[in-house]
């Protein structure tokens, strides 16, 4: 188990440095406990409904059965419209706001818990890319029943419960992956074998700190393949060239820093690999249609609160 992804109850969150979004680790009852938890929002605790942007070291599957308000994930705001399923990936920035708050159940687990079913990582990435899925009555019962079984196994901890939990989680992920995408479109066919492994490693590589500004050749060198093979593998898996994905990862990092931190535009430029803030501004405008300052004004809750009119005395 990667110990940095889990903590004992009561251990404070990692302090957020300048320009960082708070990082929550999974609470487990003992150093040898499974990196897994399941329960209602109340059982998981107050952080399960946290209304401040934060990110996790773990996956979070949320089955919302009641409530209202908004679920903000990265830069998208989803209305809470039960019953629905949401999947938040490690590193995604999210928070809940407004309304009555969500009611339902959460399944929390780290990457280590997927050891028996490594293919589930790819399914989870697909689910996280769409984030929210509306459920009909039958889907709601099916998902709810699986999570109830997970919760019962987790509470009882009968002999063999670890393998049962992993098996039930696998079934939950596979069935969730069968849900129609919110756009109503089918998913892209997936690559297989070494091609899929290289594409998966590339997808993980470009999300790491310090990845901003890397070239396709530098990424290929780090993965031990040729630039041509990397391009072939990523195209087979995603239908898109790795150079385009590198640009989008760079833009995404800049957007997160502008929306969720108080770093200056110059500092954001440096964090995303630009020595020249003016060039960063042109790059950002070309890719998003907005200047960094205008983007921050529209998306940053901090700046919005500063501009909000004060209440009359």
C-alpha positions as a printed Julia matrix, in Angstrom:
313×3 Matrix{Float64}:
   0.0     0.0     0.0
   1.21    3.51   -0.74
   1.1     4.95    2.75
   1.01    8.55    1.55
  -2.51    7.95    0.19
  -4.04    6.9     3.53
  -3.94    8.23    7.09
  -5.28    7.28   10.51
  -8.42    9.07   11.75
  -7.68   12.55   13.05
  -4.5    13.08   11.05
  -4.81   16.56    9.54
  -4.88   17.12    5.81
  -1.59   17.88    4.11
  -0.99   21.64    4.38
  -1.57   23.36    1.08
   1.46   25.27   -0.15
   1.27   28.44   -2.22
  -0.77   27.7    -5.29
  -1.84   24.24   -4.11
  -5.37   22.93   -3.63
  -5.91   21.06   -0.31
  -5.22   17.34   -0.64
  -7.33   14.84    1.32
  -6.05   11.34    2.05
  -8.22    8.35    2.82
  -8.82    7.75    6.53
  -8.4     4.11    7.59
  -8.79    2.7    11.13
  -5.29    1.17   11.43
  -1.96    1.12    9.58
  -2.75   -2.38    8.25
  -6.34   -1.65    7.21
  -7.48   -1.94    3.61
  -7.29    1.3     1.59
 -11.07    1.21    1.23
 -14.14    2.7     2.91
 -17.87    2.8     2.19
 -20.8     4.42    3.93
 -23.31    7.24    3.94
 -22.26   10.89    3.84
 -22.82   11.01    7.6
 -20.73    7.89    8.22
 -17.85    9.09    6.06
 -17.84   12.43    7.85
 -18.18   16.18    7.26
 -15.41   16.31    4.66
 -17.61   14.21    2.36
 -19.74   17.32    1.75
 -16.9    19.85    1.86
 -17.83   23.12    0.13
 -14.25   24.23   -0.58
 -12.27   23.13   -3.65
 -10.08   20.15   -2.76
  -8.67   16.98   -4.26
  -8.06   13.41   -3.13
  -5.38   10.76   -3.25
  -8.19    8.23   -3.79
 -11.14    7.4    -6.05
 -14.63    8.39   -4.94
 -17.83    6.84   -6.3
 -20.87    8.79   -5.1
 -24.42    7.48   -5.29
 -26.68   10.5    -4.72
 -30.26    9.56   -3.77
 -31.52   12.9    -2.43
 -30.51   16.53   -2.09
 -30.04   19.6    -4.26
 -27.39   22.16   -5.1
 -24.32   21.92   -7.3
 -21.39   19.56   -7.6
 -18.37   21.35   -9.07
 -15.76   19.04  -10.59
 -12.7    20.66  -12.11
 -14.23   23.53  -14.11
 -17.68   22.02  -14.68
 -20.67   22.63  -12.42
 -23.18   19.77  -12.33
 -26.65   20.19  -10.81
 -27.45   17.68   -8.08
 -30.42   15.82   -9.59
 -31.02   12.51   -7.76
 -30.8     9.68   -8.36
 -27.38    9.95   -9.97
 -23.9     8.49   -9.86
 -20.69   10.52   -9.84
 -17.08    9.37  -10.1
 -14.23   11.62   -8.89
 -10.7    10.58   -9.8
  -7.54   11.11   -7.73
  -6.29   14.62   -8.36
  -9.57   16.05   -9.66
 -10.63   19.26   -7.9
 -14.21   19.19   -6.63
 -16.6    20.54   -4.02
 -20.32   20.67   -3.18
 -22.2    23.93   -2.84
 -25.69   25.34   -2.32
 -29.03   23.6    -1.89
 -29.79   20.95    0.7
 -26.57   19.03    0.16
 -26.31   15.47   -1.17
 -27.66   12.4     0.57
 -26.61    8.88   -0.31
 -23.52    6.69   -0.18
 -19.84    6.92   -1.04
 -17.3     4.24   -1.97
 -13.7     5.36   -1.4
 -10.58    3.44   -2.39
  -7.01    4.0    -3.52
  -5.31    2.7    -6.64
  -3.76   -0.09   -4.56
  -7.18   -1.62   -3.96
  -7.57   -2.36   -7.7
  -4.7    -4.87   -7.66
  -6.99   -7.82   -8.59
  -8.63   -5.96  -11.49
  -6.1    -3.56  -13.05
  -8.37   -3.01  -16.07
 -10.76   -1.16  -13.77
  -8.39    1.82  -13.78
  -9.22    2.48  -17.42
 -12.95    2.13  -16.8
 -12.7     4.56  -13.89
 -10.88    7.12  -16.04
 -13.68    6.9   -18.59
 -16.29    7.26  -15.85
 -14.43   10.21  -14.33
 -14.22   11.94  -17.7
 -18.03   12.07  -17.83
 -18.33   12.42  -14.03
 -22.11   12.35  -13.63
 -24.68    9.77  -14.7
 -28.43   10.05  -14.24
 -30.06    6.82  -13.09
 -33.49    5.41  -13.87
 -35.4     3.49  -11.19
 -33.88    0.12  -12.13
 -30.33    1.45  -12.3
 -30.81    3.22   -8.98
 -31.91   -0.05   -7.32
 -29.05   -2.01   -8.87
 -26.35    0.48   -7.91
 -27.87    0.95   -4.45
 -28.01   -2.81   -3.9
 -24.35   -3.29   -4.8
 -23.23   -0.47   -2.52
 -25.39   -1.9     0.29
 -23.61   -5.25   -0.13
 -20.24   -3.5    -0.05
 -21.25   -1.66    3.12
 -22.42   -4.87    4.81
 -19.16   -6.7     3.98
 -17.14   -3.71    5.13
 -18.96   -3.53    8.49
 -19.0    -7.26    9.23
 -15.39   -8.02    8.17
 -16.17  -11.74    8.0
 -13.47  -14.18    6.85
 -12.63  -13.51    3.21
 -14.2   -10.05    3.25
 -11.23   -8.49    1.43
 -11.7   -10.61   -1.7
 -15.48  -10.11   -1.55
 -15.04   -6.34   -1.34
 -12.69   -6.32   -4.33
 -15.07   -8.5    -6.33
 -18.14   -6.39   -5.51
 -16.25   -3.2    -6.32
 -15.23   -4.7    -9.69
 -18.87   -5.49  -10.44
 -19.91   -1.96   -9.43
 -17.3    -0.39  -11.72
 -18.19   -2.62  -14.68
 -21.91   -1.97  -14.3
 -21.32    1.75  -13.91
 -19.28    1.68  -17.13
 -22.34    0.27  -18.93
 -24.42    3.33  -18.06
 -25.13    5.56  -21.06
 -22.81    8.55  -21.3
 -24.62   11.79  -20.51
 -24.14   12.85  -24.16
 -25.88    9.66  -25.29
 -22.84    8.73  -27.38
 -20.96    5.47  -27.21
 -17.48    5.23  -25.82
 -14.43    4.99  -28.05
 -13.18    1.45  -28.65
 -10.3     0.73  -26.3
  -6.79   -0.27  -27.26
  -5.35   -3.5   -25.9
  -2.04   -5.05  -24.87
   1.19   -3.08  -24.91
  -0.44   -0.26  -26.87
  -2.98    0.27  -24.09
  -0.28    0.04  -21.41
   1.83    2.72  -23.11
  -1.19    4.99  -23.57
  -2.16    4.5   -19.92
   1.38    5.33  -18.77
   1.37    8.45  -20.94
  -2.0     9.56  -19.51
  -0.59    9.17  -15.98
   2.71   10.86  -16.88
   1.18   14.08  -18.17
  -0.73   14.62  -14.92
   2.39   14.5   -12.71
   3.86   17.64  -11.18
   6.55   19.01  -13.44
   5.0    17.58  -16.62
   4.15   21.03  -17.99
   6.22   21.91  -21.02
   7.42   18.38  -21.83
   7.62   17.39  -25.48
   6.36   14.19  -27.07
   9.98   13.06  -27.45
  10.72   13.7   -23.76
   7.63   11.72  -22.75
   8.58    8.89  -25.1
  12.09    8.78  -23.6
  10.64    8.57  -20.09
   8.37    5.7   -21.17
  11.12    3.85  -23.02
   9.48    3.93  -26.45
  10.05    5.84  -29.67
   8.06    9.03  -30.37
   6.47    7.24  -33.33
   5.29    4.32  -31.21
   4.0     6.66  -28.52
   1.99    8.57  -31.12
   0.6     5.32  -32.52
  -0.35    4.01  -29.06
  -2.01    7.22  -27.88
  -3.92    7.6   -31.16
  -5.14    4.01  -30.92
  -6.35    4.54  -27.35
  -7.8     8.03  -27.63
  -8.08    8.89  -31.32
  -5.9    11.95  -30.71
  -2.18   12.76  -31.0
  -0.07   12.99  -27.84
   1.05   16.54  -28.7
  -2.54   17.74  -28.5
  -3.05   15.99  -25.16
   0.11   17.61  -23.8
  -1.22   21.03  -24.76
  -4.58   20.28  -23.14
  -2.88   19.05  -19.96
  -0.91   22.29  -19.82
  -4.05   24.38  -20.31
  -5.9    22.34  -17.69
  -3.14   22.9   -15.13
  -3.18   26.64  -15.83
  -6.97   26.75  -15.48
  -6.83   24.94  -12.15
  -4.2    27.33  -10.79
  -6.12   30.39  -11.98
  -9.45   29.16  -10.64
  -8.37   27.7    -7.3
  -5.28   29.6    -6.15
  -4.17   33.19   -5.61
  -0.94   32.85   -7.6
  -0.26   35.77   -9.91
  -0.54   35.23  -13.65
   3.26   35.42  -13.83
   3.52   32.66  -11.21
   0.95   30.52  -13.02
   2.94   30.98  -16.23
   6.1    29.77  -14.49
   4.29   26.8   -12.91
   3.11   25.69  -16.34
   6.5    25.97  -18.01
   6.43   29.45  -19.55
   9.36   31.81  -19.0
   7.54   34.69  -20.72
   4.18   35.67  -19.13
   3.19   37.51  -22.32
   3.67   34.36  -24.38
   1.72   32.41  -21.77
  -1.12   34.92  -22.14
  -1.18   34.48  -25.93
  -1.07   30.68  -25.57
  -3.88   30.69  -23.02
  -6.08   32.98  -25.12
  -5.49   30.89  -28.24
  -6.48   27.69  -26.46
  -9.4    28.96  -24.37
 -10.6    32.13  -26.1
 -10.06   34.08  -22.89
  -7.19   35.92  -21.24
  -5.86   34.46  -17.96
  -7.25   37.45  -16.05
 -10.71   37.16  -17.58
 -10.78   33.41  -16.97
  -9.86   33.9   -13.32
 -12.51   36.61  -12.87
 -15.2    34.28  -14.21
 -14.16   31.05  -12.48
 -12.43   31.96   -9.21
 -14.71   31.94   -6.18
 -12.12   34.06   -4.34
 -12.26   36.83   -6.9
 -16.04   36.6    -7.16
 -16.35   37.05   -3.4
 -14.09   40.09   -3.52
 -16.31   41.67   -6.17
 -19.65   40.76   -4.59
 -21.58   43.81   -3.34
 -21.58   44.16    0.42
 -24.85   43.84    2.3
 -26.45   47.12    3.37
 -25.67   48.1     6.91
